[in-house]
Amino acid sequence: MDEKYVSCFLLGRPVHDGDRFSKEHPSMQLQHRAKLFMPFDALDGYSDAIAQRQKITEPPPELTEEEKEELGRRFALLHEKWRSGEHLLISVVFFQRDPQAEALRGGIRGTFRETGGMLTRIDPDRRYLQVVEMKISFDCIYRLTTQKAVSP
């Protein structure tokens, strides 16, 4: 091995503690150093477009007549309990449309979501119910369960 390399290697890393070099070139903070290693995105929005294409969406399935009738009965029962002043915790599985997927693939597309919480409003005339602050159309609901009634 080259003698110059060995002697340089044996010296170890240089220590700059309070000398002129350390004053002119202070150590970089860790949060700034991490930015050096972040991936470079040359095309703004390209990675988002790729992620949108890879997102799995599906057309909404059609409910059978029996399922529609059962949901109608549940809506009526919930409305009756809600109007009588009962505080209900419910769980709702609903279909949420995805306009980007619809534009990309055509037709009605989206994903199923599930939410739960306090039933704060149910409006049979406008055909929606509200769980906490989220309004959900009756037409988007596929499963509805009452978890329990709670005291105010």
N, CA and C atoms as an extended XYZ file, in Angstrom:
456
Properties=species:S:1:pos:R:3:atomname:S:1:resname:S:1:resid:I:1 pbc="F F F"
N         0.826       -1.174        0.000 N   MET     1
C         0.000        0.000        0.000 CA  MET     1
C         0.878        1.247        0.000 C   MET     1
N         0.309        2.323       -0.527 N   ASP     2
C         1.064        3.565       -0.593 CA  ASP     2
C         1.261        4.123        0.814 C   ASP     2
N         2.502        4.494        1.113 N   GLU     3
C         2.842        4.975        2.437 CA  GLU     3
C         2.129        6.273        2.800 C   GLU     3
N         1.915        7.157        1.809 N   LYS     4
C         1.239        8.421        2.057 CA  LYS     4
C        -0.215        8.171        2.472 C   LYS     4
N        -0.829        7.206        1.821 N   TYR     5
C        -2.227        6.897        2.135 CA  TYR     5
C        -2.351        6.339        3.540 C   TYR     5
N        -1.452        5.456        3.898 N   VAL     6
C        -1.484        4.832        5.214 CA  VAL     6
C        -1.271        5.886        6.298 C   VAL     6
N        -0.323        6.779        6.105 N   SER     7
C        -0.058        7.807        7.125 CA  SER     7
C        -1.241        8.765        7.229 C   SER     7
N        -1.859        9.071        6.110 N   CYS     8
C        -3.042        9.949        6.120 CA  CYS     8
C        -4.211        9.252        6.815 C   CYS     8
N        -4.381        7.973        6.545 N   PHE     9
C        -5.462        7.203        7.159 CA  PHE     9
C        -5.297        7.113        8.675 C   PHE     9
N        -4.076        6.950        9.103 N   LEU    10
C        -3.799        6.809       10.530 CA  LEU    10
C        -4.019        8.117       11.298 C   LEU    10
N        -3.997        9.245       10.611 N   LEU    11
C        -4.238       10.522       11.282 CA  LEU    11
C        -5.678       10.626       11.803 C   LEU    11
N        -6.598        9.937       11.146 N   GLY    12
C        -8.010        9.986       11.547 CA  GLY    12
C        -8.711       11.207       10.957 C   GLY    12
N        -9.928       11.423       11.409 N   ARG    13
C       -10.695       12.564       10.906 CA  ARG    13
C       -10.172       13.858       11.506 C   ARG    13
N       -10.156       14.923       10.738 N   PRO    14
C        -9.684       16.194       11.308 CA  PRO    14
C       -10.676       16.726       12.341 C   PRO    14
N       -10.158       17.322       13.384 N   VAL    15
C       -10.985       17.901       14.429 CA  VAL    15
C       -10.868       19.422       14.316 C   VAL    15
N       -12.009       20.071       14.068 N   HIS    16
C       -12.047       21.533       13.952 CA  HIS    16
C       -12.860       22.051       15.118 C   HIS    16
N       -12.205       22.353       16.192 N   ASP    17
C       -12.900       22.812       17.385 CA  ASP    17
C       -12.424       24.220       17.717 C   ASP    17
N       -13.180       25.214       17.255 N   GLY    18
C       -12.839       26.599       17.558 CA  GLY    18
C       -11.792       27.201       16.647 C   GLY    18
N       -11.347       26.482       15.623 N   ASP    19
C       -10.371       27.070       14.713 CA  ASP    19
C       -11.081       27.882       13.617 C   ASP    19
N       -10.321       28.474       12.730 N   ARG    20
C       -10.854       29.338       11.680 CA  ARG    20
C       -11.814       28.576       10.761 C   ARG    20
N       -11.493       27.337       10.434 N   PHE    21
C       -12.345       26.548        9.547 CA  PHE    21
C       -13.732       26.333       10.155 C   PHE    21
N       -13.797       25.989       11.434 N   SER    22
C       -15.089       25.718       12.071 CA  SER    22
C       -15.926       26.979       12.186 C   SER    22
N       -15.276       28.162       12.268 N   LYS    23
C       -16.021       29.414       12.320 CA  LYS    23
C       -16.595       29.765       10.950 C   LYS    23
N       -15.853       29.505        9.895 N   GLU    24
C       -16.308       29.800        8.530 CA  GLU    24
C       -17.299       28.763        8.024 C   GLU    24
N       -17.191       27.524        8.494 N   HIS    25
C       -18.041       26.419        8.037 CA  HIS    25
C       -18.638       25.697        9.242 C   HIS    25
N       -19.662       26.299        9.879 N   PRO    26
C       -20.250       25.630       11.049 CA  PRO    26
C       -20.960       24.336       10.643 C   PRO    26
N       -21.130       23.440       11.594 N   SER    27
C       -21.812       22.168       11.331 CA  SER    27
C       -23.259       22.417       10.947 C   SER    27
N       -23.738       21.633       10.003 N   MET    28
C       -25.129       21.758        9.554 CA  MET    28
C       -26.050       21.072       10.560 C   MET    28
N       -27.185       21.702       10.850 N   GLN    29
C       -28.149       21.102       11.758 CA  GLN    29
C       -28.746       19.855       11.112 C   GLN    29
N       -29.158       18.888       11.954 N   LEU    30
C       -29.653       17.607       11.444 CA  LEU    30
C       -30.866       17.765       10.537 C   LEU    30
N       -31.829       18.654       10.888 N   GLN    31
C       -33.028       18.778       10.053 CA  GLN    31
C       -32.690       19.334        8.676 C   GLN    31
N       -31.636       20.152        8.577 N   HIS    32
C       -31.242       20.666        7.261 CA  HIS    32
C       -30.432       19.625        6.493 C   HIS    32
N       -29.661       18.837        7.219 N   ARG    33
C       -28.856       17.800        6.579 CA  ARG    33
C       -29.744       16.742        5.925 C   ARG    33
N       -30.884       16.430        6.564 N   ALA    34
C       -31.786       15.417        6.024 CA  ALA    34
C       -32.355       15.848        4.672 C   ALA    34
N       -32.518       17.155        4.457 N   LYS    35
C       -33.062       17.642        3.186 CA  LYS    35
C       -32.150       17.320        2.004 C   LYS    35
N       -30.863       17.170        2.269 N   LEU    36
C       -29.933       16.839        1.193 CA  LEU    36
C       -30.236       15.484        0.568 C   LEU    36
N       -30.827       14.596        1.377 N   PHE    37
C       -31.051       13.247        0.919 CA  PHE    37
C       -32.490       12.978        0.492 C   PHE    37
N       -33.315       14.017        0.450 N   MET    38
C       -34.700       13.846        0.001 CA  MET    38
C       -34.710       13.592       -1.504 C   MET    38
N       -35.659       12.800       -1.997 N   PRO    39
C       -35.702       12.538       -3.433 CA  PRO    39
C       -36.032       13.815       -4.199 C   PRO    39
N       -35.444       13.933       -5.352 N   PHE    40
C       -35.667       15.091       -6.213 CA  PHE    40
C       -36.829       14.797       -7.142 C   PHE    40
N       -37.831       15.659       -7.142 N   ASP    41
C       -39.003       15.490       -8.003 CA  ASP    41
C       -38.923       16.527       -9.117 C   ASP    41
N       -38.391       16.123      -10.251 N   ALA    42
C       -38.171       17.062      -11.350 CA  ALA    42
C       -39.480       17.567      -11.947 C   ALA    42
N       -40.513       16.747      -11.946 N   LEU    43
C       -41.807       17.142      -12.511 CA  LEU    43
C       -42.802       17.302      -11.373 C   LEU    43
N       -43.188       18.538      -11.102 N   ASP    44
C       -44.159       18.789      -10.037 CA  ASP    44
C       -45.456       18.052      -10.321 C   ASP    44
N       -45.938       17.318       -9.335 N   GLY    45
C       -47.208       16.618       -9.452 CA  GLY    45
C       -47.125       15.260      -10.123 C   GLY    45
N       -45.963       14.904      -10.667 N   TYR    46
C       -45.841       13.620      -11.368 CA  TYR    46
C       -46.046       12.446      -10.413 C   TYR    46
N       -45.414       12.507       -9.244 N   SER    47
C       -45.562       11.399       -8.287 CA  SER    47
C       -47.010       11.316       -7.794 C   SER    47
N       -47.705       12.463       -7.673 N   ASP    48
C       -49.120       12.445       -7.292 CA  ASP    48
C       -49.973       11.801       -8.380 C   ASP    48
N       -49.652       12.093       -9.642 N   ALA    49
C       -50.399       11.501      -10.751 CA  ALA    49
C       -50.196        9.989      -10.798 C   ALA    49
N       -48.982        9.543      -10.541 N   ILE    50
C       -48.698        8.104      -10.511 CA  ILE    50
C       -49.471        7.457       -9.367 C   ILE    50
N       -49.473        8.097       -8.194 N   ALA    51
C       -50.198        7.552       -7.039 CA  ALA    51
C       -51.694        7.483       -7.328 C   ALA    51
N       -52.235        8.485       -8.021 N   GLN    52
C       -53.659        8.490       -8.362 CA  GLN    52
C       -53.988        7.333       -9.303 C   GLN    52
N       -53.110        7.057      -10.250 N   ARG    53
C       -53.343        5.942      -11.178 CA  ARG    53
C       -53.305        4.605      -10.459 C   ARG    53
N       -52.479        4.501       -9.426 N   GLN    54
C       -52.321        3.246       -8.714 CA  GLN    54
C       -53.381        3.050       -7.639 C   GLN    54
N       -54.111        4.121       -7.301 N   LYS    55
C       -55.142        4.010       -6.276 CA  LYS    55
C       -56.262        3.117       -6.783 C   LYS    55
N       -56.705        2.225       -5.939 N   ILE    56
C       -57.735        1.264       -6.335 CA  ILE    56
C       -59.103        1.878       -6.072 C   ILE    56
N       -59.843        2.067       -7.138 N   THR    57
C       -61.218        2.543       -7.041 CA  THR    57
C       -62.099        1.562       -7.790 C   THR    57
N       -63.386        1.613       -7.491 N   GLU    58
C       -64.310        0.674       -8.106 CA  GLU    58
C       -65.654        1.355       -8.311 C   GLU    58
N       -66.446        0.841       -9.226 N   PRO    59
C       -67.801        1.376       -9.366 CA  PRO    59
C       -68.660        0.913       -8.192 C   PRO    59
N       -69.672        1.696       -7.838 N   PRO    60
C       -70.499        1.301       -6.691 CA  PRO    60
C       -71.358        0.085       -7.019 C   PRO    60
N       -71.452       -0.876       -6.120 N   PRO    61
C       -72.317       -2.029       -6.368 CA  PRO    61
C       -73.781       -1.639       -6.174 C   PRO    61
N       -74.649       -2.363       -6.787 N   GLU    62
C       -76.088       -2.109       -6.686 CA  GLU    62
C       -76.652       -2.929       -5.523 C   GLU    62
N       -77.446       -2.278       -4.677 N   LEU    63
C       -78.093       -2.986       -3.576 CA  LEU    63
C       -79.311       -3.746       -4.092 C   LEU    63
N       -79.592       -4.883       -3.478 N   THR    64
C       -80.796       -5.620       -3.832 CA  THR    64
C       -82.010       -4.909       -3.231 C   THR    64
N       -83.196       -5.274       -3.669 N   GLU    65
C       -84.420       -4.654       -3.144 CA  GLU    65
C       -84.573       -4.908       -1.646 C   GLU    65
N       -84.211       -6.123       -1.215 N   GLU    66
C       -84.299       -6.450        0.210 CA  GLU    66
C       -83.355       -5.575        1.031 C   GLU    66
N       -82.140       -5.374        0.533 N   GLU    67
C       -81.167       -4.537        1.242 CA  GLU    67
C       -81.650       -3.083        1.308 C   GLU    67
N       -82.240       -2.603        0.222 N   LYS    68
C       -82.775       -1.234        0.207 CA  LYS    68
C       -83.913       -1.085        1.217 C   LYS    68
N       -84.795       -2.091        1.277 N   GLU    69
C       -85.905       -2.044        2.237 CA  GLU    69
C       -85.386       -2.076        3.674 C   GLU    69
N       -84.408       -2.922        3.933 N   GLU    70
C       -83.834       -3.009        5.276 CA  GLU    70
C       -83.198       -1.675        5.684 C   GLU    70
N       -82.442       -1.050        4.771 N   LEU    71
C       -81.865        0.259        5.071 CA  LEU    71
C       -82.963        1.290        5.324 C   LEU    71
N       -84.031        1.245        4.539 N   GLY    72
C       -85.156        2.161        4.739 CA  GLY    72
C       -85.764        2.008        6.127 C   GLY    72
N       -85.912        0.760        6.573 N   ARG    73
C       -86.435        0.519        7.920 CA  ARG    73
C       -85.480        1.073        8.992 C   ARG    73
N       -84.192        0.879        8.779 N   ARG    74
C       -83.211        1.386        9.742 CA  ARG    74
C       -83.221        2.918        9.789 C   ARG    74
N       -83.328        3.561        8.611 N   PHE    75
C       -83.401        5.022        8.578 CA  PHE    75
C       -84.624        5.504        9.355 C   PHE    75
N       -85.772        4.868        9.144 N   ALA    76
C       -87.010        5.268        9.834 CA  ALA    76
C       -86.872        5.086       11.343 C   ALA    76
N       -86.298        3.965       11.762 N   LEU    77
C       -86.113        3.705       13.187 CA  LEU    77
C       -85.153        4.716       13.810 C   LEU    77
N       -84.041        4.982       13.105 N   LEU    78
C       -83.091        5.965       13.609 CA  LEU    78
C       -83.733        7.340       13.720 C   LEU    78
N       -84.519        7.711       12.697 N   HIS    79
C       -85.174        9.017       12.707 CA  HIS    79
C       -86.129        9.129       13.897 C   HIS    79
N       -86.873        8.062       14.133 N   GLU    80
C       -87.826        8.051       15.251 CA  GLU    80
C       -87.089        8.206       16.593 C   GLU    80
N       -86.016        7.458       16.777 N   LYS    81
C       -85.251        7.539       18.024 CA  LYS    81
C       -84.588        8.913       18.171 C   LYS    81
N       -84.040        9.429       17.073 N   TRP    82
C       -83.367       10.725       17.115 CA  TRP    82
C       -84.350       11.840       17.471 C   TRP    82
N       -85.560       11.795       16.866 N   ARG    83
C       -86.579       12.824       17.154 CA  ARG    83
C       -87.072       12.734       18.596 C   ARG    83
N       -87.049       11.537       19.179 N   SER    84
C       -87.498       11.397       20.567 CA  SER    84
C       -86.420       11.861       21.558 C   SER    84
N       -85.253       12.238       21.046 N   GLY    85
C       -84.205       12.781       21.914 CA  GLY    85
C       -83.121       11.805       22.301 C   GLY    85
N       -83.170       10.583       21.779 N   GLU    86
C       -82.113        9.611       22.095 CA  GLU    86
C       -80.809       10.025       21.415 C   GLU    86
N       -79.731        9.818       22.126 N   HIS    87
C       -78.398       10.069       21.563 CA  HIS    87
C       -77.831        8.720       21.146 C   HIS    87
N       -77.577        8.572       19.857 N   LEU    88
C       -77.177        7.270       19.322 CA  LEU    88
C       -75.762        7.307       18.764 C   LEU    88
N       -75.020        6.258       19.067 N   LEU    89
C       -73.734        6.032       18.413 CA  LEU    89
C       -73.989        5.060       17.272 C   LEU    89
N       -73.570        5.459       16.064 N   ILE    90
C       -73.802        4.597       14.903 CA  ILE    90
C       -72.501        4.362       14.151 C   ILE    90
N       -72.537        3.346       13.319 N   SER    91
C       -71.440        3.027       12.423 CA  SER    91
C       -72.004        2.959       11.015 C   SER    91
N       -71.328        3.623       10.069 N   VAL    92
C       -71.835        3.720        8.698 CA  VAL    92
C       -70.742        3.321        7.719 C   VAL    92
N       -71.072        2.422        6.796 N   VAL    93
C       -70.199        2.110        5.671 CA  VAL    93
C       -70.847        2.758        4.461 C   VAL    93
N       -70.078        3.611        3.786 N   PHE    94
C       -70.638        4.351        2.657 CA  PHE    94
C       -69.642        4.418        1.509 C   PHE    94
N       -70.166        4.735        0.337 N   PHE    95
C       -69.362        4.834       -0.869 CA  PHE    95
C       -69.019        6.300       -1.090 C   PHE    95
N       -67.732        6.617       -1.172 N   GLN    96
C       -67.312        7.989       -1.416 CA  GLN    96
C       -66.755        8.096       -2.825 C   GLN    96
N       -67.416        8.945       -3.606 N   ARG    97
C       -66.989        9.129       -4.998 CA  ARG    97
C       -65.625        9.792       -5.057 C   ARG    97
N       -64.875        9.469       -6.116 N   ASP    98
C       -63.547       10.032       -6.344 CA  ASP    98
C       -63.540       10.695       -7.717 C   ASP    98
N       -63.719       12.021       -7.784 N   PRO    99
C       -63.796       12.710       -9.075 CA  PRO    99
C       -62.553       12.538       -9.941 C   PRO    99
N       -61.372       12.460       -9.318 N   GLN   100
C       -60.149       12.275      -10.106 CA  GLN   100
C       -60.143       10.913      -10.793 C   GLN   100
N       -60.569        9.881      -10.076 N   ALA   101
C       -60.620        8.541      -10.668 CA  ALA   101
C       -61.694        8.484      -11.747 C   ALA   101
N       -62.799        9.193      -11.538 N   GLU   102
C       -63.863        9.227      -12.537 CA  GLU   102
C       -63.374        9.889      -13.815 C   GLU   102
N       -62.615       10.970      -13.691 N   ALA   103
C       -62.075       11.648      -14.864 CA  ALA   103
C       -61.040       10.781      -15.565 C   ALA   103
N       -60.286       10.029      -14.788 N   LEU   104
C       -59.220        9.199      -15.333 CA  LEU   104
C       -59.765        7.938      -16.001 C   LEU   104
N       -60.739        7.290      -15.361 N   ARG   105
C       -61.215        6.000      -15.852 CA  ARG   105
C       -62.625        6.047      -16.428 C   ARG   105
N       -63.347        7.114      -16.166 N   GLY   106
C       -64.710        7.238      -16.671 CA  GLY   106
C       -65.709        6.507      -15.792 C   GLY   106
N       -66.947        6.995      -15.769 N   GLY   107
C       -67.987        6.375      -14.971 CA  GLY   107
C       -67.864        6.760      -13.507 C   GLY   107
N       -68.780        6.277      -12.712 N   ILE   108
C       -68.755        6.558      -11.278 CA  ILE   108
C       -67.748        5.628      -10.621 C   ILE   108
N       -66.782        6.226       -9.932 N   ARG   109
C       -65.728        5.454       -9.272 CA  ARG   109
C       -65.518        6.005       -7.879 C   ARG   109
N       -65.033        5.187       -6.971 N   GLY   110
C       -64.757        5.643       -5.615 CA  GLY   110
C       -64.295        4.505       -4.735 C   GLY   110
N       -64.348        4.757       -3.445 N   THR   111
C       -63.912        3.765       -2.461 CA  THR   111
C       -64.932        3.695       -1.326 C   THR   111
N       -64.935        2.584       -0.645 N   PHE   112
C       -65.785        2.434        0.527 CA  PHE   112
C       -65.050        2.986        1.736 C   PHE   112
N       -65.778        3.705        2.557 N   ARG   113
C       -65.238        4.246        3.798 CA  ARG   113
C       -66.149        3.844        4.936 C   ARG   113
N       -65.595        3.839        6.119 N   GLU   114
C       -66.391        3.541        7.299 CA  GLU   114
C       -66.151        4.637        8.321 C   GLU   114
N       -67.211        5.090        8.931 N   THR   115
C       -67.100        6.091        9.984 CA  THR   115
C       -68.081        5.743       11.090 C   THR   115
N       -67.825        6.255       12.217 N   GLY   116
C       -68.712        6.015       13.346 CA  GLY   116
C       -68.700        7.197       14.279 C   GLY   116
N       -69.748        7.314       15.064 N   GLY   117
C       -69.810        8.400       16.016 CA  GLY   117
C       -71.247        8.720       16.371 C   GLY   117
N       -71.423        9.873       16.974 N   MET   118
C       -72.737       10.326       17.417 CA  MET   118
C       -73.576       10.763       16.219 C   MET   118
N       -74.796       10.251       16.159 N   LEU   119
C       -75.749       10.694       15.139 CA  LEU   119
C       -76.238       12.072       15.566 C   LEU   119
N       -75.886       13.108       14.792 N   THR   120
C       -76.252       14.470       15.179 CA  THR   120
C       -77.458       14.999       14.408 C   THR   120
N       -77.787       14.361       13.284 N   ARG   121
C       -78.958       14.792       12.518 CA  ARG   121
C       -79.327       13.702       11.522 C   ARG   121
N       -80.622       13.579       11.291 N   ILE   122
C       -81.101       12.703       10.223 CA  ILE   122
C       -82.270       13.426        9.569 C   ILE   122
N       -82.184       13.601        8.253 N   ASP   123
C       -83.191       14.364        7.515 CA  ASP   123
C       -83.741       13.500        6.382 C   ASP   123
N       -84.926       12.889        6.577 N   PRO   124
C       -85.478       12.021        5.539 CA  PRO   124
C       -85.921       12.795        4.302 C   PRO   124
N       -86.272       14.085        4.443 N   ASP   125
C       -86.693       14.865        3.287 CA  ASP   125
C       -85.520       15.160        2.347 C   ASP   125
N       -84.392       15.529        2.918 N   ARG   126
C       -83.197       15.801        2.101 CA  ARG   126
C       -82.345       14.551        1.902 C   ARG   126
N       -82.741       13.472        2.547 N   ARG   127
C       -82.132       12.157        2.393 CA  ARG   127
C       -80.645       12.134        2.765 C   ARG   127
N       -80.369       12.577        4.004 N   TYR   128
C       -79.013       12.450        4.515 CA  TYR   128
C       -79.055       12.286        6.027 C   TYR   128
N       -77.972       11.743        6.537 N   LEU   129
C       -77.778       11.727        7.979 CA  LEU   129
C       -76.418       12.347        8.250 C   LEU   129
N       -76.236       12.776        9.483 N   GLN   130
C       -74.995       13.438        9.852 CA  GLN   130
C       -74.412       12.747       11.069 C   GLN   130
N       -73.171       12.301       10.925 N   VAL   131
C       -72.427       11.692       12.017 CA  VAL   131
C       -71.379       12.713       12.430 C   VAL   131
N       -71.525       13.234       13.623 N   VAL   132
C       -70.725       14.339       14.138 CA  VAL   132
C       -70.861       15.492       13.143 C   VAL   132
N       -69.851       15.783       12.319 N   GLU   133
C       -69.952       16.879       11.351 CA  GLU   133
C       -69.986       16.373        9.907 C   GLU   133
N       -69.956       15.079        9.685 N   MET   134
C       -69.921       14.529        8.332 CA  MET   134
C       -71.331       14.191        7.857 C   MET   134
N       -71.751       14.838        6.749 N   LYS   135
C       -73.055       14.545        6.156 CA  LYS   135
C       -72.878       13.426        5.137 C   LYS   135
N       -73.778       12.444        5.195 N   ILE   136
C       -73.711       11.293        4.290 CA  ILE   136
C       -75.078       11.101        3.667 C   ILE   136
N       -75.121       11.060        2.356 N   SER   137
C       -76.366       10.853        1.635 CA  SER   137
C       -76.863        9.422        1.835 C   SER   137
N       -78.194        9.281        1.950 N   PHE   138
C       -78.784        7.940        2.078 CA  PHE   138
C       -78.372        7.056        0.897 C   PHE   138
N       -78.263        7.644       -0.286 N   ASP   139
C       -77.960        6.870       -1.495 CA  ASP   139
C       -76.555        6.276       -1.489 C   ASP   139
N       -75.669        6.809       -0.667 N   CYS   140
C       -74.286        6.323       -0.608 CA  CYS   140
C       -74.070        5.274        0.472 C   CYS   140
N       -75.054        5.083        1.349 N   ILE   141
C       -74.883        4.192        2.504 CA  ILE   141
C       -75.147        2.741        2.106 C   ILE   141
N       -74.245        1.854        2.531 N   TYR   142
C       -74.386        0.431        2.229 CA  TYR   142
C       -74.612       -0.409        3.478 C   TYR   142
N       -74.140        0.071        4.623 N   ARG   143
C       -74.375       -0.659        5.863 CA  ARG   143
C       -74.501        0.360        6.988 C   ARG   143
N       -75.444        0.129        7.853 N   LEU   144
C       -75.725        1.052        8.939 CA  LEU   144
C       -76.035        0.246       10.185 C   LEU   144
N       -75.277        0.455       11.238 N   THR   145
C       -75.510       -0.257       12.475 CA  THR   145
C       -75.539        0.719       13.637 C   THR   145
N       -76.415        0.463       14.575 N   THR   146
C       -76.484        1.245       15.789 CA  THR   146
C       -75.603        0.562       16.819 C   THR   146
N       -74.642        1.291       17.337 N   GLN   147
C       -73.747        0.705       18.329 CA  GLN   147
C       -74.398        0.713       19.707 C   GLN   147
N       -74.888        1.892       20.136 N   LYS   148
C       -75.581        1.960       21.415 CA  LYS   148
C       -76.145        3.364       21.598 C   LYS   148
N       -77.094        3.463       22.506 N   ALA   149
C       -77.637        4.754       22.884 CA  ALA   149
C       -76.849        5.260       24.082 C   ALA   149
N       -76.555        6.548       24.082 N   VAL   150
C       -75.807        7.113       25.193 CA  VAL   150
C       -76.624        8.208       25.856 C   VAL   150
N       -76.383        8.436       27.110 N   SER   151
C       -77.132        9.475       27.822 CA  SER   151
C       -76.473       10.825       27.560 C   SER   151
N       -77.262       11.899       27.485 N   PRO   152
C       -76.726       13.232       27.177 CA  PRO   152
C       -75.827       13.775       28.264 C   PRO   152
